[in-house]
Amino acid sequence: MNNKEIQLEDVIQIIKEKLNSGGTVTFTPHGTSMYPMLRNGEDVVVLKKPEGRLKYLDVALYRRSNGDFVLHRVIGFDKDSKYIFCGDNQFHKERGITDENIIGVVTAFYRKGKHYTDNSLSYRFYKSAWEYIKAPMRMLYSAHRMNKSINIKKKR
């Protein structure tokens, strides 16, 4: 079977209709922002329409105001109830995402044919570990960037 890659922009209306009618949508995301949970072009995610507001650590597909589609994790909430998102492999927080931006929430994913739901023990363990590892990783990354900046200044 020959799988043809298509752009989300080309099928977004179909995806929204499917999700709004209570169905699910399965696709292979591309990019490295959600690594190690999702591997670029290899793993498959299952989306459904959120039931109410997203929860802390949910992974959702949303559309930025510039039209880009993004699959990232909820890491917090602003005072005005807007979401704060960040990729698992990123440190930049994206603020100001509203419920209107949300297309679907990840309920499961497949890696090498193995099915993981958002309630599976291994995925819950990953989310817990990610919470504890993210802060020290951010500090190490900041220290590395600062060190790099100091070294560049010394070379001048």
C-alpha positions as CSV (number, residue, x, y, z in Angstrom):
1,M,0.0,0.0,0.0
2,N,1.3,3.4,-0.9
3,N,0.7,6.1,1.7
4,K,0.5,9.6,0.3
5,E,1.4,12.5,2.6
6,I,-1.1,15.3,2.7
7,Q,-1.0,18.6,4.5
8,L,-3.4,19.2,7.5
9,E,-4.5,22.4,5.8
10,D,-5.9,20.4,2.9
11,V,-8.1,18.2,5.2
12,I,-8.7,20.3,8.3
13,Q,-12.4,20.7,7.5
14,I,-12.8,16.9,7.2
15,I,-10.9,16.4,10.5
16,K,-13.1,18.9,12.3
17,E,-16.3,17.4,11.0
18,K,-15.2,13.9,12.0
19,L,-14.2,15.0,15.5
20,N,-17.4,17.1,15.9
21,S,-19.5,14.1,15.1
22,G,-17.8,12.1,17.9
23,G,-15.3,10.2,15.7
24,T,-11.5,10.0,16.0
25,V,-8.8,11.0,13.6
26,T,-5.5,9.1,13.3
27,F,-2.4,10.6,11.7
28,T,1.4,10.6,11.7
29,P,2.8,13.8,13.1
30,H,6.1,15.3,11.7
31,G,8.6,17.3,13.7
32,T,10.8,16.8,16.7
33,S,9.0,19.1,19.3
34,M,7.3,16.2,21.0
35,Y,10.3,13.8,21.1
36,P,10.8,11.4,22.9
37,M,7.0,10.8,23.2
38,L,6.5,11.0,19.5
39,R,9.2,10.3,16.9
40,N,9.2,12.3,13.7
41,G,7.2,10.6,11.0
42,E,7.2,7.2,12.8
43,D,4.6,7.2,15.5
44,V,0.8,7.6,15.0
45,V,-1.6,9.7,17.2
46,V,-5.3,9.3,17.8
47,L,-7.3,12.6,18.3
48,K,-10.8,13.1,19.6
49,K,-12.7,16.3,20.3
50,P,-12.0,17.4,23.9
51,E,-14.8,16.9,26.4
52,G,-14.7,20.3,28.1
53,R,-11.5,22.1,28.9
54,L,-8.1,20.5,28.4
55,K,-6.3,19.3,31.5
56,Y,-2.8,19.8,32.6
57,L,-0.4,17.6,30.6
58,D,-2.9,16.8,27.8
59,V,-1.4,16.8,24.3
60,A,-3.5,18.7,21.8
61,L,-3.5,19.7,18.2
62,Y,-4.2,23.4,17.9
63,R,-3.9,26.1,15.3
64,R,-1.8,29.2,15.9
65,S,-3.1,32.7,14.9
66,N,-0.6,32.5,12.0
67,G,-2.3,29.4,10.7
68,D,0.3,26.8,11.7
69,F,-0.8,23.5,13.2
70,V,1.0,22.4,16.4
71,L,0.8,19.3,18.5
72,H,2.1,20.2,22.0
73,R,1.4,19.6,25.7
74,V,-0.6,21.8,28.1
75,I,1.9,22.9,30.8
76,G,-0.2,25.5,32.5
77,F,-3.0,28.1,32.4
78,D,-2.8,31.9,32.2
79,K,-4.8,34.0,34.7
80,D,-7.4,34.6,31.9
81,S,-7.9,30.8,31.4
82,K,-5.9,30.6,28.2
83,Y,-3.6,27.7,27.8
84,I,0.2,27.6,28.0
85,F,1.7,24.9,25.7
86,C,5.2,23.5,25.2
87,G,6.6,20.6,23.2
88,D,8.3,17.9,25.2
89,N,11.5,18.6,23.4
90,Q,11.3,22.4,23.7
91,F,11.7,25.0,26.3
92,H,9.7,27.9,24.8
93,K,6.3,28.3,26.4
94,E,3.5,29.3,24.0
95,R,0.9,31.4,25.7
96,G,-2.5,32.7,24.7
97,I,-4.0,29.6,23.2
98,T,-7.8,29.5,23.6
99,D,-10.4,26.8,23.4
100,E,-11.2,28.1,19.9
101,N,-7.7,27.3,18.8
102,I,-8.0,23.6,19.9
103,I,-8.8,21.1,17.2
104,G,-8.4,17.8,19.1
105,V,-6.8,16.1,22.1
106,V,-4.5,13.0,21.8
107,T,-6.2,10.0,23.4
108,A,-3.7,7.4,22.3
109,F,-0.6,6.8,20.1
110,Y,1.1,3.9,18.4
111,R,4.8,3.2,18.4
112,K,6.0,0.3,16.4
113,G,2.5,-1.1,16.3
114,K,2.1,-1.0,20.1
115,H,-0.9,0.9,21.3
116,Y,-0.6,3.4,24.2
117,T,-3.7,5.2,25.6
118,D,-3.6,8.3,27.7
119,N,-4.6,6.1,30.7
120,S,-2.0,3.4,30.1
121,L,0.4,2.8,33.0
122,S,3.5,3.4,30.9
123,Y,2.2,6.7,29.5
124,R,1.2,7.9,32.9
125,F,4.7,7.1,34.1
126,Y,6.2,9.0,31.2
127,K,4.0,12.1,32.0
128,S,5.1,12.0,35.6
129,A,8.8,11.5,34.8
130,W,8.5,14.3,32.2
131,E,7.3,16.7,34.9
132,Y,10.3,16.0,37.1
133,I,12.9,16.0,34.3
134,K,11.7,19.1,32.4
135,A,12.8,21.6,35.1
136,P,16.3,20.3,35.5
137,M,16.6,20.0,31.7
138,R,15.6,23.6,31.3
139,M,18.2,24.7,33.9
140,L,20.9,22.7,32.1
141,Y,19.9,24.1,28.7
142,S,20.0,27.7,30.1
143,A,23.4,27.1,31.7
144,H,24.6,25.7,28.4
145,R,23.3,28.7,26.4
146,M,24.8,31.1,29.0
147,N,28.2,29.3,28.8
148,K,28.1,29.4,25.0
149,S,27.4,33.1,25.1
150,I,30.3,33.7,27.5
151,N,32.6,31.7,25.3
152,I,31.6,33.7,22.2
153,K,32.3,37.0,24.1
154,K,35.7,35.7,25.2
155,K,36.7,34.9,21.6
156,R,36.1,38.5,20.5
